[in-house]
Amino acid sequence: MPLKTVTEFPRAVREIENVWITMADGCRLAARAWMPADAQGKPVPAIVECIPYRKRDGTAWRDAVMHPYMAGHGYACLRVDLRGSGDSDGFIADEYTAEEHADCVAVIAWAAAQPWCTGAVGMMGISWGAFNSLQVAALRPPALKAIIAIEGTDDRYADDVHYMGGAMLHDNFAWASAMWAYLSLPSDPLIVGAGWRDRWLARLERQDFWLRQWTAHQRRDDYWRHGSVCEDLGRIKCAVWGVGGWEDGYSNSVPRLLAGLKAPVKGLIGPWGHAFAHTGYPGPQIGFLQECVRWWDHWLKGAENGVMAEPLYRVWMNDSFRPEPFCRERPGRWVAEPGWPSANVEPRALHLNSDGLGDSAGAERALAVRSPQDTGTSALEWCSYGGLGADLPGDQRRDDGNSLWFDGPTLAERLEILGAPVVTLEFSVDRPVAKVAIRLCDVFPDGASSRVTYTQFNLTHRDGHASPEKLAPGKRYRTAIALNHAAHAFLPGHKLRVSISTSYWPQMWPAPEPVTLTLYAGACRIDLPVRARRPGDEGLRPFDPPEGAAPLKDIDLRPERTARTVHKDIATGETTVTMIKDSGAQHLVDIDLDVESCAVESYRIRDGDPLSATGETHFRQGLGRGAWKVRTKTRTRMSLTATTIEVAASLDAFEGERRVFACNKRSSVPRDCN
């Protein structure tokens, strides 16, 4: 659904291009502000977003649509560059540091004390901004009354780009590479002045490649517990609205927040990927900014608008959908639950028998699989980024064929699930380190297989992520593994399929040796969270169509381009996955700035050789205004040995055609049951 542009608001909007907020140690954070033009005389609540993605040129497109919209409805919106990023002073050493949290608390206090603010503050953000909204809420700054956490997580180890089920994700490498590149650009001289070059070079000298610490912590330890608010949800006292998307990587946190928070809470999960609900794909998109205004009106202005009288948990219930790498809109409907966990959802066990899924356990039979190393290329990405690129899972039949798969009977009636299916495995393996990927698929009458939900799991973590233990080859084990939450209606004429493989490339970095997994069919099962239809679903308040403020004025200099290819060399047995994520080049009219960015990721693996797995990225970024031109190039590489994780990264920075900085980083980290 196209976004409607709104140009007239209840209150005229004033934009302040840059505001300096000084921390106790003298470090200045740069913020962009939007607020009602008359806020000095008629103060308003403040809404704060603190992220490292460059307010000036990185997030300017979505900021232009979102923040003036809320400002026009009576809010002062502050989009703050974190210390060490964008136009702010200082240095950033890692994600979600104690220093970052202290800065966010200081920004909230500063905003609350301004003459244009009523003293009430909200915090919001997507991804990083959702993480630190939850983390700062747990610190309970007095002025913070409510947050909106969009596609973030309460658990940094279990549900982030780094690890899934104790298995290292390719995004652990890819995201470190992206941040290495994002943080390489300088501040804008028009904001920071003549000293821009010195501060740029000083920042580059100190910048490290974060994959070093992320690979050094392969189990759930204090490093990951820091910032994981699930460790004590009772610390959060302000109101929380958790928002997610089924094609995103963070939807599991929303039901956990609903189940665990004692503070006022609501949850929303739609069909989209890692994007805002008013612009993300697959649709339908919703009037998300209108919903944000309703939330803020209630919690920051005290309006009795019924926002908390509506059902606790609202989700998009997908109908069976064709497996397509890109989809504009999913079939389905909105449903809701008054509480979570819900009495309207009950487990139904299906047993993994040698002849398929059954309501009762069949005779026990040992079934073995050693998946080809390139199993997983029907999915590629850990999550969809919710844009126009083709990054959704495709037809799963090839990956299913490389797995142990168990089909259920053809359905005679509709079957709805809402929640996290749990697979209980009775298994043995022939190697001390083994990993599995488990998928629940919807099989169409013509055989097409669409992935509904999945997980990856490191079987050395069977007794917990804090203390993994290697497996004894040949020994029989039993473990229960939760898949990601899902809302899906399997239609009559379709079948359920459970597929289990020992590889899932490139999402999951492989075990050190090829693994044969033996499952004991008849002793394994899947527990489905079956939802009964509720009559109240048809009476839910409909969402408004999506709308926002006027888009950013820009001129395309080079078009965007995305591509994902899989190439199999039959002679060598090597599979190469290439992902091109070229944002193109644009001229930002209002600040006379040219911006360009292009990333290419490549992942290679050979049949029968998990130690051949490598990942490489190449990022190119640039800024220009008249004679002032800067650009950076970064290259990163990760590979495996039997005992170590090898990482290399390089960075070159140019002013005009002159290289002004170059560095190389290397690390070798022992594998820890991974």
N, C-alpha and C positions, 0 to 999 in steps of 0.2 A: 504494500500500500504506500503510495507516494506521501512524503512528508509535506504537510501544509505549512507554508511560511506565514507567520504572524508578524505584522509590523506595528499594530496598535495594541498597547497594553494599558492596564488600569493606571499604571504610573510610568511617567517618562523615565528613560534609562540614561544614566551617565556612566561612561567608561573611563577608567583611569589606566593608562597604558602600563605604568609601572609604579609600584609602591614598595618602599624598602621597609622591612620589618627587622629590627635589630635584636639579636639574641643577647643573652647575658654576657657571653664571651666576646661580643663585638661583631660576630659574624652577621652579615646582612642577608636575609632571604628576600628574593625578588618575587613580587606577587602582581598579578593582573586583577583588577577589580571592576565589577559592575554593580551598580546600586541605583535606587531611585534618585532622580535629580534633586529631590527635596528631602533626602534622608537626613541632612544636618538638622533640619527643623522638625522632621517627623521620623524619628529613628525606627530602624527595622532590625529584625534578627539577621544574623550572619550565617552563611553556609561556606564551609572551608573544604577545599580539596588540595591535598599536598602530595605531589608525585614528581618523579625525576625526568619527565618526558618533554621538557622544553615548552613552556607556555608561549614563547614568542613565535615558534615555527613548527613545533612538533605536534601539539594537540590543538592548534589554532582553529582547525576546521570544525571539530566537534564542539570546542568551547564556544565558538560564535553562535551556534545553534542553541546550546543548552543554557549557559550562564546568563545571557541577557534576558532569556525567557523568564527565568525565575526572578531575576532582578525586577523585571516589569510587573511581577506579581507581589512585589513588596519585600525583597530580600537583598542583602548585600553579599555578593558572591566573590570569594577570594580564591583564585587559582594560583597556588604557591609552588614555585620550583624548590625541591628539596635542596638542602645544603649540598654543595658540590655538583649541582646539575644546572643546566640552563644558564640563567643570568644570575643565580645566587652565588654568594661567596663560598669558600671552603672546599671541602673534599668529602667524597662519599666512599666508604670502605666496603660496604656490603648492603644487602637488603635488610630493612627493618631493625636497624641498630637502636640501642638505647639512646644514642644521641639524636637519631631521627625522631624518636618518640618524644623526647624532651623538647625538641624544636616544635613539634606539632602542638604540644601542650602550651608552649609559650605563644604560638600564633593564636590559639583559641583565646587565651587570656588577653592578648593584645586586641583582638577583634572585639571582645566583649566590653573593653574599656573605651572604645572609640565613641565620640559624640554621636555618630550616625547609627550606633547599634543600641538596641534595647537591653543588651546584656545576655540575651539568649543566643546560643550558637548550635548549629548542626554541622555534622561532618559527613562527607559522602565521597564516593569514588568507585571506579571500576578497576578490577584486578589489583594492582599495587595499592590504589586508593581505597579499595575495600579492605585489604589486609590491614593497613594502618588505621583505618576507621575503627575496626574491631579492636585492634591492639591499643589504641589511644582510649577508646571507651573503657577498656579494662583498667586504665589508670585513673579514671573518674575525675577529670578536670571539672571544677564546679560549674562552669558556664555551659558545658556540653549537655544538651538535653535529649538529643536523638541523633541517629545515624542512618544512612542508607548504604548498605554494603552490597555492591553489585559485582557478582562473579569473582568473589574472593574466597578465602578459606579460613576456617578456625584451626586447622591442623596443617602446619607447614611440612611435615614429613609425609603424612598419609595422602594428602590431596593438594599437591602443587606440581610444578613442572619437573621436580627433581627425581622423585621416586614414586612408584605405584606398587603397593603390596611388597615393599622392600626391594623391588627390581628397579634398576636404574633406567630412567627414560632417556630417549635421545634429546628431549627438550632440556634436560639438565645441561647438556653441551650447547644446544642451539640457543638457549636463553642467555647463558653466560656470554656467548659470542655476540648476541644482539646488544647486550648491555655494554660490552667492551666497545662496540661501535657507537652506540647512542651517546655515551659519555665522552666521546673523543672530540666533539665539535666545540668551538669556543662560544663564549657569551657574545651577545650583539654589542659592537662598539657604541651604537647609539644609546644603549642602556647603561653600560658600565664605563664608557669613556676611553681615554687614550691608553689606559693600562691593560686593555683587553688581551694583548699578545702575551705580556708577562704572566698574567693569571692563567691563560690558556696553557702555556708551556709548563708552568708550575703544577697545574692539575694533571697534565699528561705524565709528568715525571713521577707523580705519586700513584697514578692509577694502576691497579692490578687486575689480572684476569681472574674473575671470581670463581671459576671452575676449580681452582686449587682448593678452596675451602669446602666447596660443595661435594667434591669427590673424597675429601678427607673424612667426611662424616657420612658413612654409608649405612649406618644404623640409626635408630631413633635415640638420640642422646640430648644433652643439655643444649647443644647448638640449635637443634630443631625445636626443642621445647620452648626456647625463647621465642616469643611472638606467637605461639600456638595457644590461643585463648581457650581452646578446649581443655587445657590443663586445669582451669578453674573458671568455668563460665559464670560462677557466682560473683566474680569481680565486676561484671558488667551490670550497671544499674540503670543506664539510660535506655530509651526505646530503640529497638533495632528492627529495621526492615531489610530482610535478606532477599536478594533477587538473583536468579540464575537462569541458565538456558540448558536444555537437554543436550545440545550439541557442544556445549562448553565443557571444560575440564573441571569445573568447580561446583557442580550442582549438588554434590553430596553434603556440602556444608549447610545448605538451607534447611533440610529436615533435621540435621543435628542441632542447629541453633533453635529450631522450634521445640525440639524435645528437651533441650538442656537448659535454656535460659529461664530464669525466674523473672527477669525484667519484661516489660511489655514488648511483644514481638509479633511480627507477621512475616509470611513467606510468599514468594511468587516465583514460579519457574515456567518459562515459555519455551517455544520450540527452537529458538535461535541459538547461535554459537556465541563466541566470546565478543559480544558487542552489546551496545545499548538496545533496550527493548523497543525504542521508537525508530531504529534504523537497521537492526540486525536481521540476518537471514539464517535459516529459513523463517519465513513469516508464518502466521500473520504478525506484523508489527502492531503495537498498541500506542495509545496516547500516554506514553510513560511520563513525559514531563508534566502533564496534568495530574497524574497520580503522585508525582513528587511534590507538587504544590499542595495537594490535599494533605499529604503526610506532614509537610512542614507547617501548614496552617494549623493543624491540630496540635503538634508537639511544640512548636515555637511561638505560636500566637494564641493558643488556647481555644481554637475554634471547635465547636461541637458539630462536626460535619459527618459523623458516622463512620469515619475511617476505621475505627477499632471495633465497630459493631459488626463488620463484615467477617466472613469466615477467615480463620487463622491462616489457612494454606490454600492458595489458588494455583492450579497448574494447568498446562495444556496437555490434554490427553490425546496423544497421537493415535490416529487410525493406522492400520497397515500402510506402509509407504514403500514405493519402489526404491531400490538402491541406486541413487544417483549422486555423483560427485558434487553436483550443485543443484539446489532446489530453491525456488522462490517462495514456496509456501507449502507447509505440511497439511495434510488432511487431518481433521480431528475437531475437538471442541474444548471449551474451558470447563473445568470441574473444580470442586472445592471440598475441603474437609474442615470441620469445625475445630478439630484438634489433631495433634500429631505426637506420638503414634495414634493411629485412628482405629476405632473399634469397627470401622467399615472395611478394614483390610485384614484378611486372614490368610495364614500360610496354607499352601496346597503343595504337597510333596509329589514329585514325579521321579521315578527311579530310573537311573541310567542302566538299562539292561542291555544284554548283548544283541537283542532284536529291536532296540529303540527305547524311547521314553514310555514308562508305564505307571499306572496308578499303584501297582504293587511290585515288590521286589521279585525279580526273576532268579533263576539259578545263577550262582556265582561263576564267572568266567573271566580269565585273565586276558586283557586286550592290550597290545603294545603299540607304541608309536614313537618314531624318531622323525620329527618334522624337518623338511628342507630348511636351510638357514634363512632363505628369503620368504618364508611364510610370514604374512602380515602386510605384504605390499598391496593388498586390496583395501587397506585402510590408510596407511601412511602417517597421518597426523594424529597426535595425542588429542587435539581438540580442533574444532573448526573455529576460525576467527570471525565468522559471521558476516563476511563480505561477499563480494561477487566472484571470488576465486573458487575453483572446484576443489575444495578440501574436505568434503564429507566422505565417509566410507562408501566404496562402490560395492558391486556385487561380490558377495562373500564366497561364491562357489569354489573358486580356486583355493582359497585358504581353508575352507571346509574340507576339501579333498586332501589337504596335507595334514589333516588332524584326525583325531578320533571324534566322530560325530554321532549324535543320537537324535533321531527324529521321533516326534510324537505322532499319534494318529491324526488324520484329517479332522479339523474341528467342524463340529456340526452347528455350533453357536459361538457368538462373540465371547472372547475371554479378555478381561481387562486386568492389567497389573499396575500397581502404584507402590513404589518402594524399591528396596534393594533385594533382588533374588540372592539366595545363598546356596552355593554348591558345596556339598560334602564329598570329599574324595577319599577313597581307600586306595592306596597306591604304593608302589615301590619304584626306585630308579636305579640305574647302574653307575651313577657318578655321584660324588659327594656334594656337588653344587648343581641344582636344577631349577629351572624356571618354567612356568606355564602361562599361557594366555587362554582365558575362558570367555567364550562369547555365547550369548543368547540371541538367536536369529529368528526372523519371521520368514518362512519359506512360502513363496507364492505357488499357486497351482501350476505355473509354467516352469517352476524350479528355481527362479530367482531367489537369492538369499540376502535379506536385508538385516544388517546388524542392529539390534535393539539396544543392547547394553553389553558391557564387557568388563574385564579387569585383567591385570597382569599380576603375577604373584611369584615371589622368590620362595621356594619351598624350604630353604634353610631358615626362613622366618616363621615357620609353622607354629611355634610356641610364643611368638611375639617379636616385634621389631626392635626391641632394645637389646636382645641377647640372641642373635641368630646362632644356629649350630649346624655344622655340616651333616649331611645325610650318610647313613651307613648303606652302601650299595647292597641291594637285595632285601633289605629290611622293609617290613610292611608298616606303613604309617596311615594315620587318619587325621584329616584337618578340614575345617569349614572355612570357606572363602566367600566373602560378600562381593558381589558385582556392584557396579555403579547403580545408583538410583535411576529409575525410569518410570515413565507413564506411557503405557502402550496398550492398544486394543488390537488383539489378533482377531482377524475377521473369519467368518465361516468359509470353509474351503481351503484355509491355510494350515500350515503345520508349524509347531515349535521345533527348534533345533538347538541343541547344546553342542558346541565344538570346542575341543581342547587340544592345544598344540604345545610343543616344547620350544617353539621359536615365535617371535612376533617382530620382525624387522621391517622398518627401521625404528619403530617405537621403543622397543625393549632391547637394550644391549645384551648380547648372548652370554650364557654361562661359558666357562673356560674350555669345556670339552663338549662334543656332541653327546646328547643325552637321550637314552631310551627310557620312556615313561611307561610303566605298566599300571593300568587301572583295573580294578577288580569290579567288573560290571555286576550288577545285582547288589553290590554293597555301597554304591555311590548314588547320590540323589541331588535334585535341585528343589529348593523350597521357593515357590513363587508367591509374591505378595498379591493375592487376588483381591480385587476391589469389586464390591457390589455397587451397581448403579444407584445413585441417589436422586430422588425426584427433585431435590432442591437445585440440582445442576442447571436445569432449564430456566430457573428464575434468577440466576446470578445477574447482578448489575453489569451491563455491557461496558467494555472499555471504549473510551472515545477514540476517534481516529488520531494517528500520530500528527503532532505539530511541533514547531520550534521557531526560533527567531531566524532572521535573515541569514543565509549562508555567507561564508567568507568570500570576499571578492578576490578571485585569482584568475590567472591566465595559464593555460596548459602550455608548457614549453616542450615537453616530451611525454607521450602517453604512458599510463600505467600498463604493466604487463605481469601476469602471473601464469605459471605453467608448472605442472608436475608430471614427470615422465619416469617410467620404469623400463630399463633396458637390460636384457639378459643376453650375455655373450655365451652362446652354446659351446664354443670351443673351450673357453676357460672356466665356464661355470660361474662367472662373476655376474652378480646383479648390481646395477647402479641405479639409485634413486636420485633424481635431480629435482630440486624445487627452486624455481625462480620467483622471487618476490620483489618485483621492481615497482616502486611507488612513483616512478617517473620524475619529472621536473616541473615545478610550478613557479610562477611569479606572484608573490603576495602583494597586491596592489597598494593596500593602505600603508604598508611599511617599506615598500620598494625593495623587496628582498626576493632573490631567487633561491629555491630550495630543491635539492635532488637527493634521492636515496635509492639504492638498489642492493638487494641481498641475493646470493646464490648459495644454496646448501646442497651438498652432495654426500651420499651415503653408499658405501660399497661393502659387499660381502661375497664370499665364494662358497659354493656348495661343500658341505662337509668340513668346513674350516671356520669355526667361530672366531678364531684369533685373527682372521683376515678383516674383521669388521673395522671400518674407519669412517669418521665423519669429518667433513671439511666445510668451512664457510668462507665466503668472500663478501665483505661489505664495502660499498663505496658511497660516501656521503659528501655533500658540498653545500656551501652557502655563498652568495654573491650579491653585492650591491655596488654598481658602478665599477670602479677600479679595485675595490676590495673583494678578493675572492679567496676562499679557503676550502680545502677538501681533505678528507682522510680516507685511507684504505686500511682495512683490517683483514687479516687472514688467521684462521684458527684450524687446528687439527687435533682430533682425539683418536687414539688407537689402543689396542689391548695386547698385553702379553698374558701368559698363563698366570702371572702373579701380580701384575701391575696395570695401572691405568696411565697411559702416556699422553701428555697434553702439551701442545705448543701453540703460541699465539704471537703475532707480530702486528705492529701498528706503524704506519707512516702518515705524517701530517705535512700538508703543503700550504704555503701562502703564495698565491699565484702559481708559478711553475717551480718555485724554490722549496725544496724539502727542508723543513725547519725542525723536524723531530722524527726519530725512529727508535723503536725498541723491540726486543724479543723477550718473551717469557716462556719458561719451560717448567714442567713439574712431572714427577713420577710418584704415584701414590699406590701403596699396596692395595690389592683387591681384598675386600673383607666379606667373604661369603657372597660375592657378587660376580 
